[in-house]
Amino acid sequence: MKNNFETMFGEKVAFELKTIFTESLGCNFRNQVAHGLLDDNDGQSHHSVYAWWYVLRMICHSLVRD
């Protein structure tokens, strides 16, 4: 059964965002930020850059209308 988030964004995007930000088997970026576990160099890690790119991509796609 799909939740509202999956219905709105689709299964692929929902999976990707869950993996990036919340899943402990993923990079669990939200937990690291929330608990202050990131240092200055972690802002340049591939997890940080990918999270930034993915959110920017979502914003850009939302601005383009077909």
CHARMM internal coordinates of N, CA and C (Angstrom, degrees):
IC EDIT
DIST 1 N 1 CA 1.4476
DIST 1 CA 1 C 1.5315
ANGL 1 N 1 CA 1 C 108.93
DIST 1 C 2 N 1.3180
ANGL 1 CA 1 C 2 N 116.13
DIHE 1 N 1 CA 1 C 2 N 130.88
DIST 2 N 2 CA 1.4595
ANGL 1 C 2 N 2 CA 121.29
DIHE 1 CA 1 C 2 N 2 CA -178.75
DIST 2 CA 2 C 1.5156
ANGL 2 N 2 CA 2 C 110.64
DIHE 1 C 2 N 2 CA 2 C -82.11
DIST 2 C 3 N 1.3293
ANGL 2 CA 2 C 3 N 115.88
DIHE 2 N 2 CA 2 C 3 N 142.70
DIST 3 N 3 CA 1.4557
ANGL 2 C 3 N 3 CA 119.60
DIHE 2 CA 2 C 3 N 3 CA 172.38
DIST 3 CA 3 C 1.5266
ANGL 3 N 3 CA 3 C 108.76
DIHE 2 C 3 N 3 CA 3 C -91.47
DIST 3 C 4 N 1.3119
ANGL 3 CA 3 C 4 N 117.77
DIHE 3 N 3 CA 3 C 4 N 176.64
DIST 4 N 4 CA 1.4630
ANGL 3 C 4 N 4 CA 121.70
DIHE 3 CA 3 C 4 N 4 CA -176.35
DIST 4 CA 4 C 1.5249
ANGL 4 N 4 CA 4 C 112.25
DIHE 3 C 4 N 4 CA 4 C -61.11
DIST 4 C 5 N 1.3185
ANGL 4 CA 4 C 5 N 116.45
DIHE 4 N 4 CA 4 C 5 N -38.32
DIST 5 N 5 CA 1.4596
ANGL 4 C 5 N 5 CA 120.32
DIHE 4 CA 4 C 5 N 5 CA 179.91
DIST 5 CA 5 C 1.5202
ANGL 5 N 5 CA 5 C 111.22
DIHE 4 C 5 N 5 CA 5 C -62.51
DIST 5 C 6 N 1.3280
ANGL 5 CA 5 C 6 N 116.87
DIHE 5 N 5 CA 5 C 6 N -46.10
DIST 6 N 6 CA 1.4603
ANGL 5 C 6 N 6 CA 121.00
DIHE 5 CA 5 C 6 N 6 CA 178.75
DIST 6 CA 6 C 1.5164
ANGL 6 N 6 CA 6 C 111.46
DIHE 5 C 6 N 6 CA 6 C -65.53
DIST 6 C 7 N 1.3133
ANGL 6 CA 6 C 7 N 117.42
DIHE 6 N 6 CA 6 C 7 N -35.86
DIST 7 N 7 CA 1.4548
ANGL 6 C 7 N 7 CA 120.69
DIHE 6 CA 6 C 7 N 7 CA 178.11
DIST 7 CA 7 C 1.5188
ANGL 7 N 7 CA 7 C 110.96
DIHE 6 C 7 N 7 CA 7 C -66.02
DIST 7 C 8 N 1.3206
ANGL 7 CA 7 C 8 N 116.97
DIHE 7 N 7 CA 7 C 8 N -40.26
DIST 8 N 8 CA 1.4567
ANGL 7 C 8 N 8 CA 121.09
DIHE 7 CA 7 C 8 N 8 CA -177.46
DIST 8 CA 8 C 1.5269
ANGL 8 N 8 CA 8 C 112.25
DIHE 7 C 8 N 8 CA 8 C -74.10
DIST 8 C 9 N 1.3139
ANGL 8 CA 8 C 9 N 117.87
DIHE 8 N 8 CA 8 C 9 N -45.59
DIST 9 N 9 CA 1.4592
ANGL 8 C 9 N 9 CA 121.65
DIHE 8 CA 8 C 9 N 9 CA -172.80
DIST 9 CA 9 C 1.5233
ANGL 9 N 9 CA 9 C 114.44
DIHE 8 C 9 N 9 CA 9 C -101.87
DIST 9 C 10 N 1.3134
ANGL 9 CA 9 C 10 N 117.52
DIHE 9 N 9 CA 9 C 10 N -17.09
DIST 10 N 10 CA 1.4596
ANGL 9 C 10 N 10 CA 120.83
DIHE 9 CA 9 C 10 N 10 CA -176.76
DIST 10 CA 10 C 1.5215
ANGL 10 N 10 CA 10 C 110.59
DIHE 9 C 10 N 10 CA 10 C 96.09
DIST 10 C 11 N 1.3244
ANGL 10 CA 10 C 11 N 115.36
DIHE 10 N 10 CA 10 C 11 N 157.78
DIST 11 N 11 CA 1.4630
ANGL 10 C 11 N 11 CA 120.90
DIHE 10 CA 10 C 11 N 11 CA -175.70
DIST 11 CA 11 C 1.5236
ANGL 11 N 11 CA 11 C 112.50
DIHE 10 C 11 N 11 CA 11 C -65.57
DIST 11 C 12 N 1.3281
ANGL 11 CA 11 C 12 N 117.84
DIHE 11 N 11 CA 11 C 12 N -38.94
DIST 12 N 12 CA 1.4653
ANGL 11 C 12 N 12 CA 120.86
DIHE 11 CA 11 C 12 N 12 CA -176.69
DIST 12 CA 12 C 1.5251
ANGL 12 N 12 CA 12 C 111.46
DIHE 11 C 12 N 12 CA 12 C -66.12
DIST 12 C 13 N 1.3276
ANGL 12 CA 12 C 13 N 116.85
DIHE 12 N 12 CA 12 C 13 N -46.62
DIST 13 N 13 CA 1.4642
ANGL 12 C 13 N 13 CA 120.48
DIHE 12 CA 12 C 13 N 13 CA -179.70
DIST 13 CA 13 C 1.5279
ANGL 13 N 13 CA 13 C 110.11
DIHE 12 C 13 N 13 CA 13 C -67.01
DIST 13 C 14 N 1.3218
ANGL 13 CA 13 C 14 N 117.28
DIHE 13 N 13 CA 13 C 14 N -41.93
DIST 14 N 14 CA 1.4617
ANGL 13 C 14 N 14 CA 120.69
DIHE 13 CA 13 C 14 N 14 CA 178.46
DIST 14 CA 14 C 1.5292
ANGL 14 N 14 CA 14 C 110.68
DIHE 13 C 14 N 14 CA 14 C -60.13
DIST 14 C 15 N 1.3226
ANGL 14 CA 14 C 15 N 117.24
DIHE 14 N 14 CA 14 C 15 N -43.57
DIST 15 N 15 CA 1.4553
ANGL 14 C 15 N 15 CA 121.07
DIHE 14 CA 14 C 15 N 15 CA 178.01
DIST 15 CA 15 C 1.5235
ANGL 15 N 15 CA 15 C 110.81
DIHE 14 C 15 N 15 CA 15 C -62.44
DIST 15 C 16 N 1.3256
ANGL 15 CA 15 C 16 N 116.94
DIHE 15 N 15 CA 15 C 16 N -45.91
DIST 16 N 16 CA 1.4620
ANGL 15 C 16 N 16 CA 121.51
DIHE 15 CA 15 C 16 N 16 CA -178.67
DIST 16 CA 16 C 1.5228
ANGL 16 N 16 CA 16 C 111.47
DIHE 15 C 16 N 16 CA 16 C -60.93
DIST 16 C 17 N 1.3332
ANGL 16 CA 16 C 17 N 117.52
DIHE 16 N 16 CA 16 C 17 N -46.38
DIST 17 N 17 CA 1.4637
ANGL 16 C 17 N 17 CA 120.62
DIHE 16 CA 16 C 17 N 17 CA -179.50
DIST 17 CA 17 C 1.5227
ANGL 17 N 17 CA 17 C 112.14
DIHE 16 C 17 N 17 CA 17 C -67.56
DIST 17 C 18 N 1.3134
ANGL 17 CA 17 C 18 N 117.32
DIHE 17 N 17 CA 17 C 18 N -38.87
DIST 18 N 18 CA 1.4692
ANGL 17 C 18 N 18 CA 120.02
DIHE 17 CA 17 C 18 N 18 CA 176.39
DIST 18 CA 18 C 1.5247
ANGL 18 N 18 CA 18 C 110.32
DIHE 17 C 18 N 18 CA 18 C -62.07
DIST 18 C 19 N 1.3352
ANGL 18 CA 18 C 19 N 115.93
DIHE 18 N 18 CA 18 C 19 N -42.66
DIST 19 N 19 CA 1.4609
ANGL 18 C 19 N 19 CA 120.28
DIHE 18 CA 18 C 19 N 19 CA -178.90
DIST 19 CA 19 C 1.5209
ANGL 19 N 19 CA 19 C 111.30
DIHE 18 C 19 N 19 CA 19 C -65.20
DIST 19 C 20 N 1.3264
ANGL 19 CA 19 C 20 N 117.00
DIHE 19 N 19 CA 19 C 20 N -42.42
DIST 20 N 20 CA 1.4624
ANGL 19 C 20 N 20 CA 120.82
DIHE 19 CA 19 C 20 N 20 CA -178.53
DIST 20 CA 20 C 1.5274
ANGL 20 N 20 CA 20 C 111.19
DIHE 19 C 20 N 20 CA 20 C -67.42
DIST 20 C 21 N 1.3228
ANGL 20 CA 20 C 21 N 117.02
DIHE 20 N 20 CA 20 C 21 N -46.96
DIST 21 N 21 CA 1.4577
ANGL 20 C 21 N 21 CA 119.64
DIHE 20 CA 20 C 21 N 21 CA -166.52
DIST 21 CA 21 C 1.5213
ANGL 21 N 21 CA 21 C 115.89
DIHE 20 C 21 N 21 CA 21 C -102.99
DIST 21 C 22 N 1.3198
ANGL 21 CA 21 C 22 N 120.21
DIHE 21 N 21 CA 21 C 22 N -26.07
DIST 22 N 22 CA 1.4661
ANGL 21 C 22 N 22 CA 117.78
DIHE 21 CA 21 C 22 N 22 CA -170.48
DIST 22 CA 22 C 1.5209
ANGL 22 N 22 CA 22 C 116.35
DIHE 21 C 22 N 22 CA 22 C -127.08
DIST 22 C 23 N 1.2956
ANGL 22 CA 22 C 23 N 119.36
DIHE 22 N 22 CA 22 C 23 N -29.27
DIST 23 N 23 CA 1.4678
ANGL 22 C 23 N 23 CA 120.37
DIHE 22 CA 22 C 23 N 23 CA -174.14
DIST 23 CA 23 C 1.5195
ANGL 23 N 23 CA 23 C 111.24
DIHE 22 C 23 N 23 CA 23 C -71.86
DIST 23 C 24 N 1.3172
ANGL 23 CA 23 C 24 N 116.03
DIHE 23 N 23 CA 23 C 24 N 134.33
DIST 24 N 24 CA 1.4666
ANGL 23 C 24 N 24 CA 119.51
DIHE 23 CA 23 C 24 N 24 CA 179.97
DIST 24 CA 24 C 1.5263
ANGL 24 N 24 CA 24 C 111.73
DIHE 23 C 24 N 24 CA 24 C -69.41
DIST 24 C 25 N 1.3214
ANGL 24 CA 24 C 25 N 117.89
DIHE 24 N 24 CA 24 C 25 N -24.89
DIST 25 N 25 CA 1.4605
ANGL 24 C 25 N 25 CA 120.73
DIHE 24 CA 24 C 25 N 25 CA 176.53
DIST 25 CA 25 C 1.5264
ANGL 25 N 25 CA 25 C 111.24
DIHE 24 C 25 N 25 CA 25 C -80.61
DIST 25 C 26 N 1.3233
ANGL 25 CA 25 C 26 N 117.33
DIHE 25 N 25 CA 25 C 26 N -18.60
DIST 26 N 26 CA 1.4529
ANGL 25 C 26 N 26 CA 121.43
DIHE 25 CA 25 C 26 N 26 CA 174.51
DIST 26 CA 26 C 1.5170
ANGL 26 N 26 CA 26 C 108.78
DIHE 25 C 26 N 26 CA 26 C -85.85
DIST 26 C 27 N 1.3256
ANGL 26 CA 26 C 27 N 117.13
DIHE 26 N 26 CA 26 C 27 N -154.39
DIST 27 N 27 CA 1.4669
ANGL 26 C 27 N 27 CA 118.44
DIHE 26 CA 26 C 27 N 27 CA -178.85
DIST 27 CA 27 C 1.5294
ANGL 27 N 27 CA 27 C 112.19
DIHE 26 C 27 N 27 CA 27 C -82.93
DIST 27 C 28 N 1.3449
ANGL 27 CA 27 C 28 N 117.87
DIHE 27 N 27 CA 27 C 28 N -12.29
DIST 28 N 28 CA 1.4709
ANGL 27 C 28 N 28 CA 121.68
DIHE 27 CA 27 C 28 N 28 CA 173.64
DIST 28 CA 28 C 1.5292
ANGL 28 N 28 CA 28 C 111.31
DIHE 27 C 28 N 28 CA 28 C 52.12
DIST 28 C 29 N 1.3035
ANGL 28 CA 28 C 29 N 115.48
DIHE 28 N 28 CA 28 C 29 N 44.63
DIST 29 N 29 CA 1.4568
ANGL 28 C 29 N 29 CA 123.44
DIHE 28 CA 28 C 29 N 29 CA -173.19
DIST 29 CA 29 C 1.5310
ANGL 29 N 29 CA 29 C 112.65
DIHE 28 C 29 N 29 CA 29 C -61.66
DIST 29 C 30 N 1.3228
ANGL 29 CA 29 C 30 N 117.72
DIHE 29 N 29 CA 29 C 30 N -40.18
DIST 30 N 30 CA 1.4598
ANGL 29 C 30 N 30 CA 121.52
DIHE 29 CA 29 C 30 N 30 CA -179.47
DIST 30 CA 30 C 1.5259
ANGL 30 N 30 CA 30 C 111.08
DIHE 29 C 30 N 30 CA 30 C -59.83
DIST 30 C 31 N 1.3073
ANGL 30 CA 30 C 31 N 117.00
DIHE 30 N 30 CA 30 C 31 N -43.95
DIST 31 N 31 CA 1.4600
ANGL 30 C 31 N 31 CA 121.47
DIHE 30 CA 30 C 31 N 31 CA -179.35
DIST 31 CA 31 C 1.5264
ANGL 31 N 31 CA 31 C 111.07
DIHE 30 C 31 N 31 CA 31 C -64.33
DIST 31 C 32 N 1.3203
ANGL 31 CA 31 C 32 N 116.78
DIHE 31 N 31 CA 31 C 32 N -41.43
DIST 32 N 32 CA 1.4526
ANGL 31 C 32 N 32 CA 120.73
DIHE 31 CA 31 C 32 N 32 CA -179.84
DIST 32 CA 32 C 1.5292
ANGL 32 N 32 CA 32 C 111.42
DIHE 31 C 32 N 32 CA 32 C -65.09
DIST 32 C 33 N 1.3291
ANGL 32 CA 32 C 33 N 116.52
DIHE 32 N 32 CA 32 C 33 N -40.86
DIST 33 N 33 CA 1.4658
ANGL 32 C 33 N 33 CA 120.55
DIHE 32 CA 32 C 33 N 33 CA 178.67
DIST 33 CA 33 C 1.5276
ANGL 33 N 33 CA 33 C 110.34
DIHE 32 C 33 N 33 CA 33 C -69.44
DIST 33 C 34 N 1.3252
ANGL 33 CA 33 C 34 N 116.94
DIHE 33 N 33 CA 33 C 34 N -46.34
DIST 34 N 34 CA 1.4639
ANGL 33 C 34 N 34 CA 121.67
DIHE 33 CA 33 C 34 N 34 CA -175.65
DIST 34 CA 34 C 1.5233
ANGL 34 N 34 CA 34 C 112.90
DIHE 33 C 34 N 34 CA 34 C -63.28
DIST 34 C 35 N 1.3142
ANGL 34 CA 34 C 35 N 117.25
DIHE 34 N 34 CA 34 C 35 N -32.43
DIST 35 N 35 CA 1.4569
ANGL 34 C 35 N 35 CA 120.71
DIHE 34 CA 34 C 35 N 35 CA -177.39
DIST 35 CA 35 C 1.5224
ANGL 35 N 35 CA 35 C 113.43
DIHE 34 C 35 N 35 CA 35 C -101.45
DIST 35 C 36 N 1.3279
ANGL 35 CA 35 C 36 N 116.31
DIHE 35 N 35 CA 35 C 36 N 9.30
DIST 36 N 36 CA 1.4560
ANGL 35 C 36 N 36 CA 120.39
DIHE 35 CA 35 C 36 N 36 CA 176.02
DIST 36 CA 36 C 1.5179
ANGL 36 N 36 CA 36 C 113.84
DIHE 35 C 36 N 36 CA 36 C 66.86
DIST 36 C 37 N 1.3170
ANGL 36 CA 36 C 37 N 116.73
DIHE 36 N 36 CA 36 C 37 N 32.82
DIST 37 N 37 CA 1.4600
ANGL 36 C 37 N 37 CA 120.60
DIHE 36 CA 36 C 37 N 37 CA -177.66
DIST 37 CA 37 C 1.5220
ANGL 37 N 37 CA 37 C 113.10
DIHE 36 C 37 N 37 CA 37 C -88.66
DIST 37 C 38 N 1.3284
ANGL 37 CA 37 C 38 N 117.68
DIHE 37 N 37 CA 37 C 38 N -5.09
DIST 38 N 38 CA 1.4602
ANGL 37 C 38 N 38 CA 120.99
DIHE 37 CA 37 C 38 N 38 CA -179.73
DIST 38 CA 38 C 1.5216
ANGL 38 N 38 CA 38 C 110.14
DIHE 37 C 38 N 38 CA 38 C -92.65
DIST 38 C 39 N 1.3103
ANGL 38 CA 38 C 39 N 116.18
DIHE 38 N 38 CA 38 C 39 N 140.35
DIST 39 N 39 CA 1.4629
ANGL 38 C 39 N 39 CA 119.04
DIHE 38 CA 38 C 39 N 39 CA 172.78
DIST 39 CA 39 C 1.5312
ANGL 39 N 39 CA 39 C 108.65
DIHE 38 C 39 N 39 CA 39 C -105.29
DIST 39 C 40 N 1.3108
ANGL 39 CA 39 C 40 N 117.38
DIHE 39 N 39 CA 39 C 40 N -175.38
DIST 40 N 40 CA 1.4603
ANGL 39 C 40 N 40 CA 121.21
DIHE 39 CA 39 C 40 N 40 CA -176.00
DIST 40 CA 40 C 1.5237
ANGL 40 N 40 CA 40 C 113.03
DIHE 39 C 40 N 40 CA 40 C -61.24
DIST 40 C 41 N 1.2991
ANGL 40 CA 40 C 41 N 117.11
DIHE 40 N 40 CA 40 C 41 N -35.50
DIST 41 N 41 CA 1.4630
ANGL 40 C 41 N 41 CA 120.53
DIHE 40 CA 40 C 41 N 41 CA -178.47
DIST 41 CA 41 C 1.5264
ANGL 41 N 41 CA 41 C 113.18
DIHE 40 C 41 N 41 CA 41 C -74.14
DIST 41 C 42 N 1.3160
ANGL 41 CA 41 C 42 N 117.49
DIHE 41 N 41 CA 41 C 42 N -21.86
DIST 42 N 42 CA 1.4601
ANGL 41 C 42 N 42 CA 120.62
DIHE 41 CA 41 C 42 N 42 CA -179.68
DIST 42 CA 42 C 1.5227
ANGL 42 N 42 CA 42 C 112.26
DIHE 41 C 42 N 42 CA 42 C -69.67
DIST 42 C 43 N 1.3152
ANGL 42 CA 42 C 43 N 117.63
DIHE 42 N 42 CA 42 C 43 N -18.27
DIST 43 N 43 CA 1.4598
ANGL 42 C 43 N 43 CA 120.61
DIHE 42 CA 42 C 43 N 43 CA 175.86
DIST 43 CA 43 C 1.5103
ANGL 43 N 43 CA 43 C 112.67
DIHE 42 C 43 N 43 CA 43 C -66.57
DIST 43 C 44 N 1.3190
ANGL 43 CA 43 C 44 N 117.02
DIHE 43 N 43 CA 43 C 44 N -15.74
DIST 44 N 44 CA 1.4628
ANGL 43 C 44 N 44 CA 121.77
DIHE 43 CA 43 C 44 N 44 CA 178.95
DIST 44 CA 44 C 1.5283
ANGL 44 N 44 CA 44 C 112.03
DIHE 43 C 44 N 44 CA 44 C -107.30
DIST 44 C 45 N 1.3104
ANGL 44 CA 44 C 45 N 116.79
DIHE 44 N 44 CA 44 C 45 N 8.56
DIST 45 N 45 CA 1.4678
ANGL 44 C 45 N 45 CA 119.39
DIHE 44 CA 44 C 45 N 45 CA 179.73
DIST 45 CA 45 C 1.5283
ANGL 45 N 45 CA 45 C 109.75
DIHE 44 C 45 N 45 CA 45 C -72.18
DIST 45 C 46 N 1.3104
ANGL 45 CA 45 C 46 N 115.87
DIHE 45 N 45 CA 45 C 46 N 161.12
DIST 46 N 46 CA 1.4626
ANGL 45 C 46 N 46 CA 118.67
DIHE 45 CA 45 C 46 N 46 CA -179.58
DIST 46 CA 46 C 1.5300
ANGL 46 N 46 CA 46 C 111.56
DIHE 45 C 46 N 46 CA 46 C -65.21
DIST 46 C 47 N 1.3272
ANGL 46 CA 46 C 47 N 118.36
DIHE 46 N 46 CA 46 C 47 N -28.83
DIST 47 N 47 CA 1.4677
ANGL 46 C 47 N 47 CA 120.58
DIHE 46 CA 46 C 47 N 47 CA 176.84
DIST 47 CA 47 C 1.5289
ANGL 47 N 47 CA 47 C 110.51
DIHE 46 C 47 N 47 CA 47 C -66.42
DIST 47 C 48 N 1.3156
ANGL 47 CA 47 C 48 N 117.26
DIHE 47 N 47 CA 47 C 48 N -44.72
DIST 48 N 48 CA 1.4655
ANGL 47 C 48 N 48 CA 121.43
DIHE 47 CA 47 C 48 N 48 CA -179.29
DIST 48 CA 48 C 1.5195
ANGL 48 N 48 CA 48 C 111.51
DIHE 47 C 48 N 48 CA 48 C -65.48
DIST 48 C 49 N 1.3137
ANGL 48 CA 48 C 49 N 115.65
DIHE 48 N 48 CA 48 C 49 N -45.26
DIST 49 N 49 CA 1.4665
ANGL 48 C 49 N 49 CA 120.21
DIHE 48 CA 48 C 49 N 49 CA -179.37
DIST 49 CA 49 C 1.5249
ANGL 49 N 49 CA 49 C 110.29
DIHE 48 C 49 N 49 CA 49 C -65.02
DIST 49 C 50 N 1.3158
ANGL 49 CA 49 C 50 N 117.47
DIHE 49 N 49 CA 49 C 50 N -41.83
DIST 50 N 50 CA 1.4635
ANGL 49 C 50 N 50 CA 120.53
DIHE 49 CA 49 C 50 N 50 CA 179.33
DIST 50 CA 50 C 1.5194
ANGL 50 N 50 CA 50 C 111.22
DIHE 49 C 50 N 50 CA 50 C -65.25
DIST 50 C 51 N 1.3254
ANGL 50 CA 50 C 51 N 118.04
DIHE 50 N 50 CA 50 C 51 N -41.88
DIST 51 N 51 CA 1.4664
ANGL 50 C 51 N 51 CA 121.04
DIHE 50 CA 50 C 51 N 51 CA 178.15
DIST 51 CA 51 C 1.5242
ANGL 51 N 51 CA 51 C 110.12
DIHE 50 C 51 N 51 CA 51 C -62.10
DIST 51 C 52 N 1.3322
ANGL 51 CA 51 C 52 N 117.23
DIHE 51 N 51 CA 51 C 52 N -44.64
DIST 52 N 52 CA 1.4610
ANGL 51 C 52 N 52 CA 121.72
DIHE 51 CA 51 C 52 N 52 CA 178.13
DIST 52 CA 52 C 1.5200
ANGL 52 N 52 CA 52 C 110.36
DIHE 51 C 52 N 52 CA 52 C -60.91
DIST 52 C 53 N 1.3312
ANGL 52 CA 52 C 53 N 117.31
DIHE 52 N 52 CA 52 C 53 N -47.39
DIST 53 N 53 CA 1.4523
ANGL 52 C 53 N 53 CA 121.81
DIHE 52 CA 52 C 53 N 53 CA -178.93
DIST 53 CA 53 C 1.5262
ANGL 53 N 53 CA 53 C 111.16
DIHE 52 C 53 N 53 CA 53 C -62.34
DIST 53 C 54 N 1.3157
ANGL 53 CA 53 C 54 N 117.49
DIHE 53 N 53 CA 53 C 54 N -42.64
DIST 54 N 54 CA 1.4608
ANGL 53 C 54 N 54 CA 120.76
DIHE 53 CA 53 C 54 N 54 CA -176.89
DIST 54 CA 54 C 1.5285
ANGL 54 N 54 CA 54 C 111.13
DIHE 53 C 54 N 54 CA 54 C -64.60
DIST 54 C 55 N 1.3267
ANGL 54 CA 54 C 55 N 117.08
DIHE 54 N 54 CA 54 C 55 N -43.31
DIST 55 N 55 CA 1.4625
ANGL 54 C 55 N 55 CA 120.65
DIHE 54 CA 54 C 55 N 55 CA 178.93
DIST 55 CA 55 C 1.5287
ANGL 55 N 55 CA 55 C 110.09
DIHE 54 C 55 N 55 CA 55 C -67.26
DIST 55 C 56 N 1.3295
ANGL 55 CA 55 C 56 N 118.02
DIHE 55 N 55 CA 55 C 56 N -42.18
DIST 56 N 56 CA 1.4593
ANGL 55 C 56 N 56 CA 121.17
DIHE 55 CA 55 C 56 N 56 CA 176.69
DIST 56 CA 56 C 1.5196
ANGL 56 N 56 CA 56 C 110.86
DIHE 55 C 56 N 56 CA 56 C -60.81
DIST 56 C 57 N 1.3089
ANGL 56 CA 56 C 57 N 117.35
DIHE 56 N 56 CA 56 C 57 N -41.13
DIST 57 N 57 CA 1.4673
ANGL 56 C 57 N 57 CA 121.91
DIHE 56 CA 56 C 57 N 57 CA 177.76
DIST 57 CA 57 C 1.5251
ANGL 57 N 57 CA 57 C 110.96
DIHE 56 C 57 N 57 CA 57 C -61.16
DIST 57 C 58 N 1.3333
ANGL 57 CA 57 C 58 N 116.58
DIHE 57 N 57 CA 57 C 58 N -42.66
DIST 58 N 58 CA 1.4720
ANGL 57 C 58 N 58 CA 119.89
DIHE 57 CA 57 C 58 N 58 CA 178.55
DIST 58 CA 58 C 1.5263
ANGL 58 N 58 CA 58 C 110.44
DIHE 57 C 58 N 58 CA 58 C -62.65
DIST 58 C 59 N 1.3318
ANGL 58 CA 58 C 59 N 117.22
DIHE 58 N 58 CA 58 C 59 N -40.97
DIST 59 N 59 CA 1.4594
ANGL 58 C 59 N 59 CA 120.71
DIHE 58 CA 58 C 59 N 59 CA 179.74
DIST 59 CA 59 C 1.5249
ANGL 59 N 59 CA 59 C 110.45
DIHE 58 C 59 N 59 CA 59 C -64.64
DIST 59 C 60 N 1.3107
ANGL 59 CA 59 C 60 N 116.93
DIHE 59 N 59 CA 59 C 60 N -46.71
DIST 60 N 60 CA 1.4638
ANGL 59 C 60 N 60 CA 121.01
DIHE 59 CA 59 C 60 N 60 CA -179.47
DIST 60 CA 60 C 1.5276
ANGL 60 N 60 CA 60 C 111.27
DIHE 59 C 60 N 60 CA 60 C -62.25
DIST 60 C 61 N 1.3192
ANGL 60 CA 60 C 61 N 117.48
DIHE 60 N 60 CA 60 C 61 N -41.84
DIST 61 N 61 CA 1.4642
ANGL 60 C 61 N 61 CA 120.45
DIHE 60 CA 60 C 61 N 61 CA 178.43
DIST 61 CA 61 C 1.5229
ANGL 61 N 61 CA 61 C 111.19
DIHE 60 C 61 N 61 CA 61 C -65.93
DIST 61 C 62 N 1.3219
ANGL 61 CA 61 C 62 N 117.72
DIHE 61 N 61 CA 61 C 62 N -31.31
DIST 62 N 62 CA 1.4665
ANGL 61 C 62 N 62 CA 119.26
DIHE 61 CA 61 C 62 N 62 CA 179.16
DIST 62 CA 62 C 1.5277
ANGL 62 N 62 CA 62 C 111.90
DIHE 61 C 62 N 62 CA 62 C -72.40
DIST 62 C 63 N 1.3237
ANGL 62 CA 62 C 63 N 117.46
DIHE 62 N 62 CA 62 C 63 N -23.33
DIST 63 N 63 CA 1.4656
ANGL 62 C 63 N 63 CA 121.33
DIHE 62 CA 62 C 63 N 63 CA -179.51
DIST 63 CA 63 C 1.5375
ANGL 63 N 63 CA 63 C 112.33
DIHE 62 C 63 N 63 CA 63 C -83.70
DIST 63 C 64 N 1.3121
ANGL 63 CA 63 C 64 N 117.29
DIHE 63 N 63 CA 63 C 64 N -22.80
DIST 64 N 64 CA 1.4574
ANGL 63 C 64 N 64 CA 121.95
DIHE 63 CA 63 C 64 N 64 CA -178.33
DIST 64 CA 64 C 1.5245
ANGL 64 N 64 CA 64 C 108.07
DIHE 63 C 64 N 64 CA 64 C -88.60
DIST 64 C 65 N 1.2827
ANGL 64 CA 64 C 65 N 114.52
DIHE 64 N 64 CA 64 C 65 N 124.10
DIST 65 N 65 CA 1.4755
ANGL 64 C 65 N 65 CA 119.67
DIHE 64 CA 64 C 65 N 65 CA 178.61
DIST 65 CA 65 C 1.5177
ANGL 65 N 65 CA 65 C 108.31
DIHE 64 C 65 N 65 CA 65 C -108.89
DIST 65 C 66 N 1.3178
ANGL 65 CA 65 C 66 N 115.85
DIHE 65 N 65 CA 65 C 66 N 136.73
DIST 66 N 66 CA 1.4845
ANGL 65 C 66 N 66 CA 120.12
DIHE 65 CA 65 C 66 N 66 CA 177.60
DIST 66 CA 66 C 1.5022
ANGL 66 N 66 CA 66 C 111.08
DIHE 65 C 66 N 66 CA 66 C -80.26
END
COOR INIT
IC SEED 1 N 1 CA 1 C
IC BUILD
